[in-house]
Each structure stands twice: as C-alpha cells, then as structure tokens.
Amino acid sequence: MDDHFWMHAKFMMKPLGLKYQRIDICPNFFLLYHDEYENFIGCKTCQHAWYKPDNGGGRILIAYKKLRYFPITLRLQRLFIFLKIIEQVT
C-alpha cells in the first residue's frame, strides 16, 4: 500500500490510542528483522539485502518491505470494557 494510506491510518488511530509496531521484513517474506535478527544486513535464507541501495550520500536506510503489527490484546481489552459499559447502561 502506498505511504499516504498509512499516514492517514496513523492519523486516525493515534487519538484512539491504538498503536502499531513497524517491523522490516525480507522482500521474499522469509525473515522478520526483529529481536535477534535486527542486526542482520540481509536475509539468511535467500541472501536478499535488507535495505534498498543508497543512491546518494544520504544516511537514511529504506527497507524493501515493512510489516505493521497491530497488537490484539489492547483491542480486545477495549472491546470487553465497552461491552461491560453497555451492559451496565442498559
């Protein structure tokens, strides 16, 4: 998806307190660069590079693919809190 979509989604979710975690992944979906793999330069299975080639002298590294992880526990807690409130009101 394009970055504009994610910027809009982030703008809408922030006031609700719904956060997500961005995790870089292998372009071939073999490896998540997270926890013990976050210092790897490339995928250990397919040997594909983690970051896009640098076209200039910039220091910003851009990952080929990104995963957005939305923790489900906070959402379920909010759901059940709202259900309890609805039961008390009715």
C-alpha positions in Angstrom: 0.0 0.0 0.0 1.2 3.5 -0.5 2.5 5.7 2.2 -0.4 8.1 2.0 -2.8 5.4 3.2 -0.6 4.6 6.2 -0.2 8.2 7.1 -4.0 8.7 7.1 -4.5 5.5 9.1 -1.9 6.6 11.7 -3.6 10.0 11.9 -7.0 8.3 12.7 -5.6 5.7 15.1 -3.5 8.0 17.3 -6.4 9.7 19.1 -7.8 6.3 19.9 -4.6 5.1 21.5 -4.3 2.3 19.0 -0.6 1.9 18.3 1.3 -0.4 15.9 4.8 -1.6 15.6 6.7 -1.4 12.3 8.9 -4.3 11.5 11.2 -4.6 8.5 10.9 -7.9 6.6 12.7 -9.8 3.9 11.2 -8.9 0.4 10.6 -12.6 -0.2 8.9 -13.0 3.2 11.5 -15.3 4.7 12.7 -13.3 7.7 11.5 -10.6 10.1 14.3 -8.3 11.1 13.2 -8.2 14.7 14.7 -9.3 18.0 17.8 -11.4 17.4 17.8 -10.7 13.6 17.6 -6.9 13.8 21.4 -6.6 13.2 21.4 -8.7 10.1 22.3 -7.0 6.8 20.4 -9.4 4.6 18.2 -12.5 4.7 20.0 -15.6 5.8 17.7 -17.8 3.6 17.5 -16.0 0.3 20.5 -13.7 0.7 18.5 -10.6 -0.4 19.6 -7.3 1.0 17.5 -5.7 3.8 17.8 -2.1 2.5 17.4 -0.5 -0.9 20.7 0.7 -2.5 21.8 4.1 -1.4 21.6 6.5 -4.4 23.5 9.3 -2.8 25.3 10.3 0.3 22.3 10.0 2.5 22.3 8.2 5.8 18.7 7.1 5.7 18.3 3.4 5.0 15.0 2.4 3.5 13.8 -1.2 3.9 12.4 -3.1 0.9 9.3 -4.3 2.8 7.6 -3.3 6.1 5.2 -5.2 8.3 2.8 -3.3 10.5 2.0 -5.3 13.7 -1.2 -4.3 15.5 -1.2 -6.0 19.0 -4.6 -7.6 19.5 -4.6 -7.5 23.3 -5.3 -3.8 23.7 -8.1 -4.0 21.2 -9.7 -7.0 22.9 -9.5 -5.3 26.3 -11.2 -2.2 25.0 -13.9 -4.3 23.3 -14.7 -6.1 26.6 -14.6 -2.8 28.6 -17.1 -1.3 26.1 -19.3 -4.4 26.3 -19.4 -4.2 30.2 -20.3 -0.5 30.0 -23.1 -1.2 27.5 -24.5 -3.9 29.8 -24.4 -1.5 32.8 -26.2 1.2 30.8 -29.0 -1.0 29.5 
